[in-house]
Structure formats: C-alpha cells, structure tokens
Amino acid sequence: MLLAAAAAAFAQTSPDAAGAGRKIFEAQCALCHGQTGGGGRGPALNRPKLNKAPDDEALRKLISQGIDPEMPPAWQLHEREVASVAAYVRTLGAIPPEIPPGDADRGKTVYEAQKCAACHMIAGKGEGFGPELTAVGARRNVDYLRRTILQPSGSLPEGFQYVAVTTAANQTVRGLRVNEDSFSIQVKDTAGRFHSFRKSTLKDLKRLSGQTPMPSYEGRLSATELDDLVTYLAGLKGKP
C-alpha cells in the first residue's frame, strides 16, 4: 500500500513520469490502443473521461489488474512503471480528437440504406447478431472503422469464432460461437436465435476461422458514402 502511494506521488510530481510512461505505452500498449491512444483492437484513450477509470487510482488499478478477458494484467510492470503509464494515458485526453472528413447525418442515411441494423444495435435499436455500436466511436479510431467496413475479416475481435454446425438430421446452422466446452457448443445464428448442441450427436462441426458473416463493402460504397458512414460511426460515443 505504501509502495502504491509512493508510486502515485512520483507520477504526480515527476515531470519525467509521463515521458517514461510513453515509452512503456508505445512498447506494450499501443498494439491494441494505438500509438496516440486513438484505439484499435482496444478502446480509444484520447478522451478526457474514461468510463472504466474515472480517477487516477482506478486507472492505475485497471492497468495493473487488467479486465478479463479483454485486457491482460500488466504483471510485468513495477508499481512506479504502472503509475508512469497512467500519467501518460492522462495526457492523451489533451490530444485533439480526429476529425473525420465525412458528414454524420448523411452517414446515418448510409447506415440505414445498407440495412446495418439487421445485424447491429445502436441505443437499443436493431438486431444483436453483430457487435453493438452504441459506443463504437469511443472504442475504435477512424482508421480501424474504415478498415473494418472494407475488409471485416481482417479486424476480427479476440475470441471471435464463426462456425457451421451440421446435425445428425443434416440441418446446418451457421453462427457465432457463444460458449463451448469439451461436450457441447452454443451458437447464435444470423436471426439472433440461440442453439445448444451436444458434440457427440453432431454430424460435423466446422470452425470457419478468418471468416465473418459481415460482407465487405469495398466497391459497394462510393468514397463519399464511406467517409460519411465512418464519420457517423466515429461519432457514436455512448452515454456522455
């Protein structure tokens, strides 16, 4: 406890703390959060307020302990290093946010025209087969959103598994793996229905690695439509 307090005091008083934290962040955190905290596989950190870390103590605890299963704990970092990383993360909120080149209102129209709500939910509206997008702009940066729209199979989240299950009666169900153990597997199909199967009764179970039910929109959207859609999604920050 005393060590933690000393580390926190160091981060608050040392002008070098954020600089030291930046080096650690770029080496160990940027892969998921982006070089400037703009987000990627992990949430964007270049915001004044972080929902899961409302104060410095909570931020240090989050870095140290992680969030299972999304973020591993930083067991390899000393408390002073954790405090330095936290100090650097706080500076990211002062970086001006990205300004996408499109129009959010037009982007909402594109979202509706492409029937994205058939798979995604925003503020309780839509279907829940795909990831919820209510706060996607707080988690993903502009580049990540653009790449995912154009090449969704290249941006699959950790643990994502698309499967095709064939029953003994030759019924095939394709969907997302929800849970799995040695004896059974639970799948959510494209209509949002849940299915539970005992593996011993299945005729076939294919793991469609690297595949996703989301189609590529490369060539299906104009450059302007793509900019507008990205801008609309980037503006979805969830609750203020």
Phi and psi restraints in degrees (value plus and minus 20) as a CYANA .aco file:
   2 LEU   PHI     -86.0   -46.0
   2 LEU   PSI     -58.2   -18.2
   3 LEU   PHI     -83.2   -43.2
   3 LEU   PSI     -61.9   -21.9
   4 ALA   PHI     -82.3   -42.3
   4 ALA   PSI     -62.1   -22.1
   5 ALA   PHI     -84.6   -44.6
   5 ALA   PSI     -60.4   -20.4
   6 ALA   PHI     -85.1   -45.1
   6 ALA   PSI     -60.3   -20.3
   7 ALA   PHI     -84.3   -44.3
   7 ALA   PSI     -61.2   -21.2
   8 ALA   PHI     -84.1   -44.1
   8 ALA   PSI     -61.6   -21.6
   9 ALA   PHI     -83.1   -43.1
   9 ALA   PSI     -59.3   -19.3
  10 PHE   PHI     -80.4   -40.4
  10 PHE   PSI     -66.2   -26.2
  11 ALA   PHI     -84.3   -44.3
  11 ALA   PSI     -52.8   -12.8
  12 GLN   PHI    -100.3   -60.3
  12 GLN   PSI     -46.6    -6.6
  13 THR   PHI    -127.1   -87.1
  13 THR   PSI     -44.9    -4.9
  14 SER   PHI    -105.6   -65.6
  14 SER   PSI     105.0   145.0
  15 PRO   PHI     -88.3   -48.3
  15 PRO   PSI     -36.4     3.6
  16 ASP   PHI    -110.3   -70.3
  16 ASP   PSI     -27.0    13.0
  17 ALA   PHI     -80.9   -40.9
  17 ALA   PSI     -69.6   -29.6
  18 ALA   PHI     -85.0   -45.0
  18 ALA   PSI     -56.3   -16.3
  19 GLY   PHI     -84.6   -44.6
  19 GLY   PSI     -62.7   -22.7
  20 ALA   PHI     -86.2   -46.2
  20 ALA   PSI     -59.5   -19.5
  21 GLY   PHI     -85.3   -45.3
  21 GLY   PSI     -53.0   -13.0
  22 ARG   PHI     -83.4   -43.4
  22 ARG   PSI     -62.8   -22.8
  23 LYS   PHI     -82.2   -42.2
  23 LYS   PSI     -61.6   -21.6
  24 ILE   PHI     -87.6   -47.6
  24 ILE   PSI     -63.0   -23.0
  25 PHE   PHI     -79.8   -39.8
  25 PHE   PSI     -67.9   -27.9
  26 GLU   PHI     -85.3   -45.3
  26 GLU   PSI     -51.0   -11.0
  27 ALA   PHI    -101.9   -61.9
  27 ALA   PSI     -52.9   -12.9
  28 GLN   PHI    -143.1  -103.1
  28 GLN   PSI     -35.5     4.5
  29 CYS   PHI    -137.0   -97.0
  29 CYS   PSI     -44.4    -4.4
  30 ALA   PHI     -86.3   -46.3
  30 ALA   PSI     -44.4    -4.4
  31 LEU   PHI     -75.8   -35.8
  31 LEU   PSI     -58.4   -18.4
  32 CYS   PHI    -117.9   -77.9
  32 CYS   PSI     -55.8   -15.8
  33 HIS   PHI    -121.0   -81.0
  33 HIS   PSI     -22.9    17.1
  34 GLY   PHI      66.0   106.0
  34 GLY   PSI     132.0   172.0
  35 GLN   PHI     -80.3   -40.3
  35 GLN   PSI     -53.6   -13.6
  36 THR   PHI    -132.4   -92.4
  36 THR   PSI       1.0    41.0
  37 GLY   PHI      55.7    95.7
  37 GLY   PSI      -3.3    36.7
  38 GLY   PHI     -97.1   -57.1
  38 GLY   PSI     -26.5    13.5
  39 GLY   PHI      76.4   116.4
  39 GLY   PSI     147.3   187.3
  40 GLY   PHI    -199.0  -159.0
  40 GLY   PSI    -131.9   -91.9
  41 ARG   PHI     -88.3   -48.3
  41 ARG   PSI     -49.2    -9.2
  42 GLY   PHI    -124.8   -84.8
  42 GLY   PSI     150.9   190.9
  43 PRO   PHI     -89.3   -49.3
  43 PRO   PSI     136.1   176.1
  44 ALA   PHI     -89.3   -49.3
  44 ALA   PSI     119.1   159.1
  45 LEU   PHI    -134.0   -94.0
  45 LEU   PSI     -22.5    17.5
  46 ASN   PHI    -106.9   -66.9
  46 ASN   PSI      35.9    75.9
  47 ARG   PHI    -152.9  -112.9
  47 ARG   PSI     125.9   165.9
  48 PRO   PHI     -81.1   -41.1
  48 PRO   PSI     -50.9   -10.9
  49 LYS   PHI    -142.8  -102.8
  49 LYS   PSI     106.8   146.8
  50 LEU   PHI    -128.5   -88.5
  50 LEU   PSI      99.1   139.1
  51 ASN   PHI     -77.9   -37.9
  51 ASN   PSI     -58.2   -18.2
  52 LYS   PHI    -112.8   -72.8
  52 LYS   PSI     -18.8    21.2
  53 ALA   PHI    -162.7  -122.7
  53 ALA   PSI      53.6    93.6
  54 PRO   PHI     -88.7   -48.7
  54 PRO   PSI     -41.0    -1.0
  55 ASP   PHI    -159.3  -119.3
  55 ASP   PSI     153.6   193.6
  56 ASP   PHI     -84.0   -44.0
  56 ASP   PSI     -58.6   -18.6
  57 GLU   PHI     -82.7   -42.7
  57 GLU   PSI     -63.3   -23.3
  58 ALA   PHI     -84.9   -44.9
  58 ALA   PSI     -56.8   -16.8
  59 LEU   PHI     -85.8   -45.8
  59 LEU   PSI     -64.4   -24.4
  60 ARG   PHI     -82.5   -42.5
  60 ARG   PSI     -60.2   -20.2
  61 LYS   PHI     -85.2   -45.2
  61 LYS   PSI     -60.1   -20.1
  62 LEU   PHI     -84.7   -44.7
  62 LEU   PSI     -63.6   -23.6
  63 ILE   PHI     -82.9   -42.9
  63 ILE   PSI     -63.6   -23.6
  64 SER   PHI     -89.1   -49.1
  64 SER   PSI     -63.0   -23.0
  65 GLN   PHI    -118.7   -78.7
  65 GLN   PSI     -37.9     2.1
  66 GLY   PHI      52.9    92.9
  66 GLY   PSI    -195.5  -155.5
  67 ILE   PHI    -153.7  -113.7
  67 ILE   PSI      87.2   127.2
  68 ASP   PHI     -94.8   -54.8
  68 ASP   PSI     110.2   150.2
  69 PRO   PHI    -120.8   -80.8
  69 PRO   PSI     -10.6    29.4
  70 GLU   PHI     -92.0   -52.0
  70 GLU   PSI     -59.8   -19.8
  71 MET   PHI    -155.5  -115.5
  71 MET   PSI     103.8   143.8
  72 PRO   PHI     -93.5   -53.5
  72 PRO   PSI     133.0   173.0
  73 PRO   PHI     -90.9   -50.9
  73 PRO   PSI     128.3   168.3
  74 ALA   PHI    -109.9   -69.9
  74 ALA   PSI      42.6    82.6
  75 TRP   PHI     -84.2   -44.2
  75 TRP   PSI     -42.5    -2.5
  76 GLN   PHI    -101.8   -61.8
  76 GLN   PSI     -27.7    12.3
  77 LEU   PHI    -117.1   -77.1
  77 LEU   PSI     118.6   158.6
  78 HIS   PHI     -91.7   -51.7
  78 HIS   PSI     137.5   177.5
  79 GLU   PHI     -77.0   -37.0
  79 GLU   PSI     -55.4   -15.4
  80 ARG   PHI     -88.4   -48.4
  80 ARG   PSI     -56.1   -16.1
  81 GLU   PHI     -88.7   -48.7
  81 GLU   PSI     -59.8   -19.8
  82 VAL   PHI     -79.5   -39.5
  82 VAL   PSI     -63.7   -23.7
  83 ALA   PHI     -83.2   -43.2
  83 ALA   PSI     -57.0   -17.0
  84 SER   PHI     -87.3   -47.3
  84 SER   PSI     -62.4   -22.4
  85 VAL   PHI     -82.8   -42.8
  85 VAL   PSI     -62.3   -22.3
  86 ALA   PHI     -81.5   -41.5
  86 ALA   PSI     -61.5   -21.5
  87 ALA   PHI     -82.6   -42.6
  87 ALA   PSI     -59.5   -19.5
  88 TYR   PHI     -88.9   -48.9
  88 TYR   PSI     -61.8   -21.8
  89 VAL   PHI     -78.4   -38.4
  89 VAL   PSI     -57.8   -17.8
  90 ARG   PHI     -84.4   -44.4
  90 ARG   PSI     -49.5    -9.5
  91 THR   PHI     -92.1   -52.1
  91 THR   PSI     -42.0    -2.0
  92 LEU   PHI     -86.0   -46.0
  92 LEU   PSI     -47.3    -7.3
  93 GLY   PHI     -86.4   -46.4
  93 GLY   PSI     -35.8     4.2
  94 ALA   PHI    -109.2   -69.2
  94 ALA   PSI     -28.8    11.2
  95 ILE   PHI     -96.4   -56.4
  95 ILE   PSI     108.8   148.8
  96 PRO   PHI     -77.2   -37.2
  96 PRO   PSI     114.2   154.2
  97 PRO   PHI     -86.8   -46.8
  97 PRO   PSI     138.5   178.5
  98 GLU   PHI     -84.1   -44.1
  98 GLU   PSI     124.3   164.3
  99 ILE   PHI    -134.5   -94.5
  99 ILE   PSI      81.9   121.9
 100 PRO   PHI     -83.4   -43.4
 100 PRO   PSI     135.1   175.1
 101 PRO   PHI    -103.1   -63.1
 101 PRO   PSI     -27.2    12.8
 102 GLY   PHI    -114.7   -74.7
 102 GLY   PSI    -188.0  -148.0
 103 ASP   PHI    -136.0   -96.0
 103 ASP   PSI     101.9   141.9
 104 ALA   PHI     -85.9   -45.9
 104 ALA   PSI     -57.5   -17.5
 105 ASP   PHI     -84.9   -44.9
 105 ASP   PSI     -63.7   -23.7
 106 ARG   PHI     -86.1   -46.1
 106 ARG   PSI     -54.8   -14.8
 107 GLY   PHI     -83.6   -43.6
 107 GLY   PSI     -56.7   -16.7
 108 LYS   PHI     -82.9   -42.9
 108 LYS   PSI     -58.2   -18.2
 109 THR   PHI     -84.5   -44.5
 109 THR   PSI     -60.3   -20.3
 110 VAL   PHI     -83.4   -43.4
 110 VAL   PSI     -64.0   -24.0
 111 TYR   PHI     -76.0   -36.0
 111 TYR   PSI     -65.2   -25.2
 112 GLU   PHI     -90.8   -50.8
 112 GLU   PSI     -60.3   -20.3
 113 ALA   PHI     -85.8   -45.8
 113 ALA   PSI     -54.0   -14.0
 114 GLN   PHI    -104.5   -64.5
 114 GLN   PSI     -18.0    22.0
 115 LYS   PHI      37.3    77.3
 115 LYS   PSI      20.6    60.6
 116 CYS   PHI     -84.4   -44.4
 116 CYS   PSI     -45.8    -5.8
 117 ALA   PHI     -89.2   -49.2
 117 ALA   PSI     -29.4    10.6
 118 ALA   PHI     -89.2   -49.2
 118 ALA   PSI     -39.1     0.9
 119 CYS   PHI    -143.5  -103.5
 119 CYS   PSI     -43.2    -3.2
 120 HIS   PHI    -139.2   -99.2
 120 HIS   PSI     131.7   171.7
 121 MET   PHI    -132.3   -92.3
 121 MET   PSI     122.0   162.0
 122 ILE   PHI    -152.4  -112.4
 122 ILE   PSI      97.8   137.8
 123 ALA   PHI      32.2    72.2
 123 ALA   PSI      23.1    63.1
 124 GLY   PHI      64.2   104.2
 124 GLY   PSI     -21.1    18.9
 125 LYS   PHI    -128.9   -88.9
 125 LYS   PSI     111.9   151.9
 126 GLY   PHI      96.1   136.1
 126 GLY   PSI    -189.2  -149.2
 127 GLU   PHI    -129.2   -89.2
 127 GLU   PSI     133.7   173.7
 128 GLY   PHI    -122.9   -82.9
 128 GLY   PSI       3.2    43.2
 129 PHE   PHI     -87.5   -47.5
 129 PHE   PSI     -65.7   -25.7
 130 GLY   PHI    -111.7   -71.7
 130 GLY   PSI     157.2   197.2
 131 PRO   PHI     -79.0   -39.0
 131 PRO   PSI     124.9   164.9
 132 GLU   PHI     -91.1   -51.1
 132 GLU   PSI     121.0   161.0
 133 LEU   PHI    -133.4   -93.4
 133 LEU   PSI     -10.2    29.8
 134 THR   PHI     -74.7   -34.7
 134 THR   PSI     -57.7   -17.7
 135 ALA   PHI    -145.5  -105.5
 135 ALA   PSI       9.6    49.6
 136 VAL   PHI     -83.2   -43.2
 136 VAL   PSI     -51.1   -11.1
 137 GLY   PHI     -88.8   -48.8
 137 GLY   PSI     -39.8     0.2
 138 ALA   PHI    -106.2   -66.2
 138 ALA   PSI     -36.7     3.3
 139 ARG   PHI    -125.1   -85.1
 139 ARG   PSI     -49.8    -9.8
 140 ARG   PHI    -143.8  -103.8
 140 ARG   PSI     120.8   160.8
 141 ASN   PHI    -104.6   -64.6
 141 ASN   PSI     154.5   194.5
 142 VAL   PHI     -82.0   -42.0
 142 VAL   PSI     -63.0   -23.0
 143 ASP   PHI     -83.4   -43.4
 143 ASP   PSI     -62.0   -22.0
 144 TYR   PHI     -82.9   -42.9
 144 TYR   PSI     -64.1   -24.1
 145 LEU   PHI     -80.9   -40.9
 145 LEU   PSI     -64.0   -24.0
 146 ARG   PHI     -82.7   -42.7
 146 ARG   PSI     -66.6   -26.6
 147 ARG   PHI     -83.7   -43.7
 147 ARG   PSI     -57.9   -17.9
 148 THR   PHI     -88.0   -48.0
 148 THR   PSI     -58.3   -18.3
 149 ILE   PHI     -85.5   -45.5
 149 ILE   PSI     -60.7   -20.7
 150 LEU   PHI     -99.8   -59.8
 150 LEU   PSI     -60.7   -20.7
 151 GLN   PHI    -156.6  -116.6
 151 GLN   PSI      54.5    94.5
 152 PRO   PHI     -80.3   -40.3
 152 PRO   PSI     -49.8    -9.8
 153 SER   PHI     -89.6   -49.6
 153 SER   PSI     -35.9     4.1
 154 GLY   PHI    -108.3   -68.3
 154 GLY   PSI     -22.2    17.8
 155 SER   PHI    -148.8  -108.8
 155 SER   PSI      16.6    56.6
 156 LEU   PHI     -91.0   -51.0
 156 LEU   PSI     114.6   154.6
 157 PRO   PHI     -88.6   -48.6
 157 PRO   PSI     139.4   179.4
 158 GLU   PHI     -78.8   -38.8
 158 GLU   PSI     111.2   151.2
 159 GLY   PHI      65.7   105.7
 159 GLY   PSI     -21.9    18.1
 160 PHE   PHI     -89.6   -49.6
 160 PHE   PSI     112.6   152.6
 161 GLN   PHI    -165.3  -125.3
 161 GLN   PSI      96.6   136.6
 162 TYR   PHI    -113.0   -73.0
 162 TYR   PSI     112.8   152.8
 163 VAL   PHI    -152.7  -112.7
 163 VAL   PSI     139.3   179.3
 164 ALA   PHI    -146.2  -106.2
 164 ALA   PSI      97.2   137.2
 165 VAL   PHI    -127.4   -87.4
 165 VAL   PSI     108.9   148.9
 166 THR   PHI    -135.5   -95.5
 166 THR   PSI     101.7   141.7
 167 THR   PHI    -102.3   -62.3
 167 THR   PSI     152.8   192.8
 168 ALA   PHI     -83.0   -43.0
 168 ALA   PSI     -43.8    -3.8
 169 ALA   PHI    -110.5   -70.5
 169 ALA   PSI      -6.3    33.7
 170 ASN   PHI      45.0    85.0
 170 ASN   PSI       5.4    45.4
 171 GLN   PHI    -108.2   -68.2
 171 GLN   PSI     109.2   149.2
 172 THR   PHI    -128.1   -88.1
 172 THR   PSI     108.9   148.9
 173 VAL   PHI    -140.2  -100.2
 173 VAL   PSI     102.8   142.8
 174 ARG   PHI    -126.7   -86.7
 174 ARG   PSI     119.3   159.3
 175 GLY   PHI     157.2   197.2
 175 GLY   PSI    -189.4  -149.4
 176 LEU   PHI    -112.3   -72.3
 176 LEU   PSI     113.7   153.7
 177 ARG   PHI     -89.1   -49.1
 177 ARG   PSI     104.5   144.5
 178 VAL   PHI    -117.0   -77.0
 178 VAL   PSI     -68.4   -28.4
 179 ASN   PHI    -164.8  -124.8
 179 ASN   PSI     134.2   174.2
 180 GLU   PHI    -177.1  -137.1
 180 GLU   PSI     119.7   159.7
 181 ASP   PHI    -155.1  -115.1
 181 ASP   PSI    -187.5  -147.5
 182 SER   PHI     -85.3   -45.3
 182 SER   PSI     -43.2    -3.2
 183 PHE   PHI    -133.4   -93.4
 183 PHE   PSI     -41.3    -1.3
 184 SER   PHI    -164.1  -124.1
 184 SER   PSI     145.3   185.3
 185 ILE   PHI    -164.4  -124.4
 185 ILE   PSI     118.9   158.9
 186 GLN   PHI    -132.7   -92.7
 186 GLN   PSI     114.3   154.3
 187 VAL   PHI    -150.6  -110.6
 187 VAL   PSI     119.2   159.2
 188 LYS   PHI    -125.9   -85.9
 188 LYS   PSI     100.3   140.3
 189 ASP   PHI    -104.4   -64.4
 189 ASP   PSI     159.2   199.2
 190 THR   PHI     -87.6   -47.6
 190 THR   PSI     -35.3     4.7
 191 ALA   PHI    -111.4   -71.4
 191 ALA   PSI     -17.9    22.1
 192 GLY   PHI      65.5   105.5
 192 GLY   PSI     -13.6    26.4
 193 ARG   PHI    -104.9   -64.9
 193 ARG   PSI     126.3   166.3
 194 PHE   PHI    -120.9   -80.9
 194 PHE   PSI     118.8   158.8
 195 HIS   PHI    -148.9  -108.9
 195 HIS   PSI     121.7   161.7
 196 SER   PHI    -142.3  -102.3
 196 SER   PSI     108.5   148.5
 197 PHE   PHI    -146.5  -106.5
 197 PHE   PSI     121.7   161.7
 198 ARG   PHI    -106.6   -66.6
 198 ARG   PSI     105.6   145.6
 199 LYS   PHI     -80.1   -40.1
 199 LYS   PSI     -53.5   -13.5
 200 SER   PHI     -85.7   -45.7
 200 SER   PSI     -38.6     1.4
 201 THR   PHI    -117.3   -77.3
 201 THR   PSI     -24.1    15.9
 202 LEU   PHI    -103.8   -63.8
 202 LEU   PSI     126.1   166.1
 203 LYS   PHI    -101.4   -61.4
 203 LYS   PSI     -54.3   -14.3
 204 ASP   PHI    -178.4  -138.4
 204 ASP   PSI     127.7   167.7
 205 LEU   PHI    -158.5  -118.5
 205 LEU   PSI      88.0   128.0
 206 LYS   PHI    -126.0   -86.0
 206 LYS   PSI     111.9   151.9
 207 ARG   PHI    -117.5   -77.5
 207 ARG   PSI      91.7   131.7
 208 LEU   PHI    -108.3   -68.3
 208 LEU   PSI      47.9    87.9
 209 SER   PHI     -82.2   -42.2
 209 SER   PSI     116.8   156.8
 210 GLY   PHI      57.8    97.8
 210 GLY   PSI     -15.6    24.4
 211 GLN   PHI    -131.0   -91.0
 211 GLN   PSI     134.8   174.8
 212 THR   PHI    -166.6  -126.6
 212 THR   PSI     126.7   166.7
 213 PRO   PHI     -90.8   -50.8
 213 PRO   PSI     -33.1     6.9
 214 MET   PHI     -95.8   -55.8
 214 MET   PSI     106.5   146.5
 215 PRO   PHI     -96.6   -56.6
 215 PRO   PSI     138.0   178.0
 216 SER   PHI     -97.3   -57.3
 216 SER   PSI     117.4   157.4
 217 TYR   PHI    -121.4   -81.4
 217 TYR   PSI      -7.2    32.8
 218 GLU   PHI     -86.8   -46.8
 218 GLU   PSI     102.9   142.9
 219 GLY   PHI      66.5   106.5
 219 GLY   PSI     -31.6     8.4
 220 ARG   PHI    -116.5   -76.5
 220 ARG   PSI     -38.5     1.5
 221 LEU   PHI    -139.5   -99.5
 221 LEU   PSI     123.4   163.4
 222 SER   PHI     -92.8   -52.8
 222 SER   PSI     146.8   186.8
 223 ALA   PHI     -79.5   -39.5
 223 ALA   PSI     -59.0   -19.0
 224 THR   PHI     -88.2   -48.2
 224 THR   PSI     -63.5   -23.5
 225 GLU   PHI     -82.0   -42.0
 225 GLU   PSI     -59.8   -19.8
 226 LEU   PHI     -84.2   -44.2
 226 LEU   PSI     -65.7   -25.7
 227 ASP   PHI     -79.5   -39.5
 227 ASP   PSI     -62.5   -22.5
 228 ASP   PHI     -86.2   -46.2
 228 ASP   PSI     -62.9   -22.9
 229 LEU   PHI     -85.2   -45.2
 229 LEU   PSI     -63.7   -23.7
 230 VAL   PHI     -81.1   -41.1
 230 VAL   PSI     -61.9   -21.9
 231 THR   PHI     -84.3   -44.3
 231 THR   PSI     -60.7   -20.7
 232 TYR   PHI     -82.1   -42.1
 232 TYR   PSI     -67.5   -27.5
 233 LEU   PHI     -86.2   -46.2
 233 LEU   PSI     -59.1   -19.1
 234 ALA   PHI     -84.1   -44.1
 234 ALA   PSI     -43.5    -3.5
 235 GLY   PHI    -105.9   -65.9
 235 GLY   PSI     -23.4    16.6
 236 LEU   PHI    -104.9   -64.9
 236 LEU   PSI      79.8   119.8
 237 LYS   PHI    -127.7   -87.7
 237 LYS   PSI     -17.8    22.2
 238 GLY   PHI      56.4    96.4
 238 GLY   PSI    -173.6  -133.6
 239 LYS   PHI     -90.3   -50.3
 239 LYS   PSI     118.4   158.4
